[in-house]
Amino acid sequence: MALFPLIPVIDLSKPDAKHQIAKACEDFGFFKVINHGVPMDSIKKLESEAVKFFSLPLSEKEKAGPPYPVGFGYGNKRIGLNGDVGWVEYLLMTTKSNPEIGDNPEDFRCAMNQYVAAVKSMACDVLELMADGLRIQQKDVFSKLLMDEQSDSMFRVNHYPPYPELQGFKDRNLVGFGEHTDPQIISVLRSNNTSGLEISLRDGSWVSVPPDQTSFFINVGDSLQVMTNSKFKSVRHRVLANSYKSRVSMIYFGGPPMSERIAPLPSLMGVEQTSLYKEFTWYEYKATSHKSRLADNRLVPFEKIAAS
């Protein structure tokens, strides 16, 4: 597995960031941002709290509650409700939740809230640069959905323990988190300095993304793909277990309000271009995605079938 040779690296402080972001979203649906403005102190503080939590005995971690059917809590190996499993344990939360997590819940809550606030602000800046790069006059057309008080945004912390049994097997892989796209508008990922993340290129090949614990990785989600009428494509990605080191990743999923209607923006469709998707609400799409397997293309039921 070769390292990703062409990973777009976007410096958010540069004036041409909007054009670079638009091209990265068209070519890969994925890019790395530097000079992002998220304080390293808040990043390190939350990672420290996460490491403390995942170091607890299983019986203590399970007190955070199962993630299903309510949709948030502590999960171990089981991903979703439809049979997907991985070498991973995780915490899944809404960004509005006040989780009782670990020995000092207040410390975790404080670290999470500070981190999410900073990452959400950066995500909104990136979305406005995307709109600018697409020459959309309404710069907050995407970001306003995250800023809405009813925004259905999620936060996830994944822990992939080392798997020593893999040592000595050059071509043997253990799936930590199976291949999938993210259903929301945008995902903002940060991990410690351990490899494992891979993305699928347009030709279907998989490439490994070099870790960078000081930067953030941005994924285009399914909802953004629909809103841009497939000009931006959601990126298929997965995580493979590491035989030597523990991997901790923190992901902010920026989602719209439940009642928000998702459809291609008229300003992105030329005179002769038609919508590739049926209009749907975020609630409808979320309900459909909950019935699917990780690797399923969840947009299929909402695609318009071309006339023969």
Secondary structure as UniProt FT lines:
FT   TURN            5..6
FT   STRAND          9..11
FT   TURN            12..13
FT   TURN            15..16
FT   HELIX           17..27
FT   STRAND          30..34
FT   HELIX           40..54
FT   HELIX           58..61
FT   HELIX           62..64
FT   TURN            68..70
FT   STRAND          73..79
FT   TURN            80..83
FT   STRAND          84..94
FT   TURN            95..96
FT   HELIX           105..133
FT   TURN            134..135
FT   TURN            139..142
FT   HELIX           143..147
FT   TURN            149..150
FT   STRAND          154..160
FT   HELIX           164..166
FT   TURN            167..168
FT   TURN            170..171
FT   STRAND          175..180
FT   STRAND          186..191
FT   STRAND          197..200
FT   TURN            202..203
FT   STRAND          206..208
FT   TURN            213..214
FT   STRAND          216..220
FT   HELIX           222..227
FT   TURN            228..230
FT   STRAND          237..240
FT   STRAND          247..254
FT   TURN            258..259
FT   STRAND          261..262
FT   HELIX           266..268
FT   STRAND          280..281
FT   HELIX           282..289
FT   TURN            290..291
FT   TURN            294..295
FT   TURN            298..299
FT   HELIX           300..302
//
